[in-house]
Amino acid sequence: MVRVVVAALAAMVVGFIWNSPLLFERQWLSTVGVDPKDKPAVDRLKRSLGPFFLIITALVFVSAYVLSLFLSWLGAASALDGMRIAFLIWLGFGVPLVVGGILFGGTGRHVMWTRIWTDLLRHLVGFLAMGAILGGWR
């Protein structure tokens, strides 16, 4: 169970860094309709997201747990095995769900493609991190 917690925390760290000023905060803010230069608006948005972090945390823990089950059932014996299986799960389930949700979300074309690529890649990196940890942890 400790490895599931560590894997979930790793995916959470990926998400925090991904949507931080270090990487894609500006793109994320513009896709949710907030001008990255409007500091009071950015601060208000970030404060309003607090309750959602509890939900996201629970969902990431569920993902890590379910991924650990798949890795066990499929006999993953290394970090590379874990990453391969995580990639296939992301490709087969994550991509259709993310793309479908965004395509039918009613956003403009530019915002839509920015969200698709930034969300897909964030989920990919998070899943690969979880797969490496869960597959390689002995």
Backbone torsions as a table, in degrees:
resi	resn	phi	psi	omega
1	MET	NA	-29.6	179.2
2	VAL	-62.6	-39.0	-179.5
3	ARG	-65.4	-32.3	176.6
4	VAL	-66.0	-43.2	178.3
5	VAL	-62.5	-45.3	-179.8
6	VAL	-63.8	-42.3	179.3
7	ALA	-63.3	-43.0	179.1
8	ALA	-63.7	-43.5	178.7
9	LEU	-62.4	-38.0	178.0
10	ALA	-62.5	-43.5	178.3
11	ALA	-64.6	-36.5	177.7
12	MET	-65.2	-41.9	178.5
13	VAL	-61.7	-42.5	176.7
14	VAL	-55.9	-46.9	-179.4
15	GLY	-62.7	-42.2	179.6
16	PHE	-64.8	-43.2	179.7
17	ILE	-69.0	-41.0	-177.6
18	TRP	-57.3	-45.3	-177.2
19	ASN	-97.5	22.3	178.6
20	SER	-98.6	172.0	176.6
21	PRO	-60.5	-19.2	178.6
22	LEU	-65.7	-31.4	-176.8
23	LEU	-126.3	-87.9	-166.1
24	PHE	-118.9	26.8	179.8
25	GLU	-59.6	-43.6	-178.1
26	ARG	-59.4	-45.3	179.7
27	GLN	-65.1	-42.9	-179.4
28	TRP	-62.3	-45.9	-179.5
29	LEU	-60.2	-43.6	-178.2
30	SER	-67.8	-29.7	178.7
31	THR	-74.4	-20.6	176.8
32	VAL	-100.1	10.4	172.8
33	GLY	82.7	22.5	179.0
34	VAL	-114.4	129.4	177.4
35	ASP	-70.5	118.6	-178.9
36	PRO	-57.6	-21.2	-179.6
37	LYS	-85.3	-11.7	-179.1
38	ASP	-90.3	85.3	-173.6
39	LYS	-57.2	-43.6	177.7
40	PRO	-60.2	-39.3	178.5
41	ALA	-67.4	-39.9	177.7
42	VAL	-62.9	-44.7	179.6
43	ASP	-63.2	-41.8	178.2
44	ARG	-61.7	-44.3	179.5
45	LEU	-60.8	-47.3	-178.2
46	LYS	-62.6	-40.2	177.8
47	ARG	-65.6	-36.4	-178.0
48	SER	-70.2	-17.7	-176.8
49	LEU	-85.2	-8.8	-177.1
50	GLY	-47.0	-53.8	-178.9
51	PRO	-60.6	-30.5	-179.2
52	PHE	-69.4	-25.4	179.4
53	PHE	-63.7	-31.6	176.1
54	LEU	-64.5	-43.2	179.6
55	ILE	-65.7	-47.3	-179.9
56	ILE	-61.1	-41.8	178.8
57	THR	-59.1	-46.7	178.6
58	ALA	-61.1	-43.2	-179.1
59	LEU	-65.6	-38.2	178.4
60	VAL	-67.1	-38.1	176.5
61	PHE	-64.3	-39.1	176.4
62	VAL	-62.3	-44.8	178.8
63	SER	-59.6	-44.8	-179.7
64	ALA	-63.5	-41.8	179.8
65	TYR	-64.4	-47.5	-179.7
66	VAL	-64.7	-40.8	176.4
67	LEU	-60.4	-40.4	178.4
68	SER	-62.3	-37.0	176.6
69	LEU	-63.8	-47.0	178.7
70	PHE	-59.5	-44.0	-179.2
71	LEU	-63.1	-39.3	177.7
72	SER	-65.5	-48.7	-178.6
73	TRP	-61.6	-34.5	-177.3
74	LEU	-91.5	0.8	174.9
75	GLY	72.3	32.5	177.8
76	ALA	-60.6	127.9	-175.1
77	ALA	-120.4	7.7	-179.1
78	SER	-156.7	168.9	176.3
79	ALA	-61.7	-38.4	179.4
80	LEU	-65.9	-41.5	174.7
81	ASP	-58.3	-45.2	-179.9
82	GLY	-60.9	-40.5	179.9
83	MET	-69.4	-38.4	178.8
84	ARG	-62.8	-47.0	-179.3
85	ILE	-66.9	-41.9	177.6
86	ALA	-60.5	-40.4	178.1
87	PHE	-60.8	-45.3	-179.1
88	LEU	-65.5	-38.1	177.0
89	ILE	-65.5	-43.3	176.8
90	TRP	-59.4	-47.2	-177.3
91	LEU	-64.9	-42.7	-174.6
92	GLY	-83.0	-27.9	-177.0
93	PHE	-118.1	-46.9	-176.9
94	GLY	-65.2	-48.9	-177.4
95	VAL	-60.0	-51.9	179.7
96	PRO	-60.6	-38.8	-178.6
97	LEU	-68.5	-45.3	-179.4
98	VAL	-65.9	-49.8	-177.3
99	VAL	-63.8	-45.0	179.1
100	GLY	-60.9	-43.9	179.6
101	GLY	-62.9	-39.0	-178.9
102	ILE	-76.5	-41.3	-179.4
103	LEU	-59.9	-35.8	-178.8
104	PHE	-98.8	14.8	-179.2
105	GLY	-85.4	-5.8	175.1
106	GLY	78.0	25.0	178.8
107	THR	-95.0	164.7	177.6
108	GLY	-67.8	161.6	-175.1
109	ARG	-57.3	-47.4	-178.8
110	HIS	-63.4	-46.8	179.7
111	VAL	-61.8	-41.0	-178.2
112	MET	-59.5	-50.8	-177.5
113	TRP	-68.5	-35.8	175.9
114	THR	-61.9	-46.5	179.5
115	ARG	-64.2	-42.1	-179.1
116	ILE	-58.9	-51.4	-175.0
117	TRP	-70.9	-41.5	-179.7
118	THR	-69.1	-40.8	178.6
119	ASP	-67.4	-45.7	-179.5
120	LEU	-60.1	-46.4	-178.0
121	LEU	-68.2	-36.3	176.3
122	ARG	-62.5	-45.1	178.1
123	HIS	-64.6	-39.4	178.8
124	LEU	-60.6	-50.2	-178.7
125	VAL	-62.8	-41.5	177.8
126	GLY	-62.3	-44.5	179.4
127	PHE	-66.5	-39.9	178.0
128	LEU	-63.3	-39.8	177.7
129	ALA	-63.5	-46.6	178.8
130	MET	-62.7	-42.8	180.0
131	GLY	-61.9	-42.0	179.3
132	ALA	-63.6	-43.7	-179.2
133	ILE	-67.2	-49.2	-176.5
134	LEU	-69.7	-36.5	180.0
135	GLY	-76.2	-32.5	-176.5
136	GLY	-92.8	-12.7	-176.6
137	TRP	-74.9	120.2	178.5
138	ARG	-119.3	NA	NA
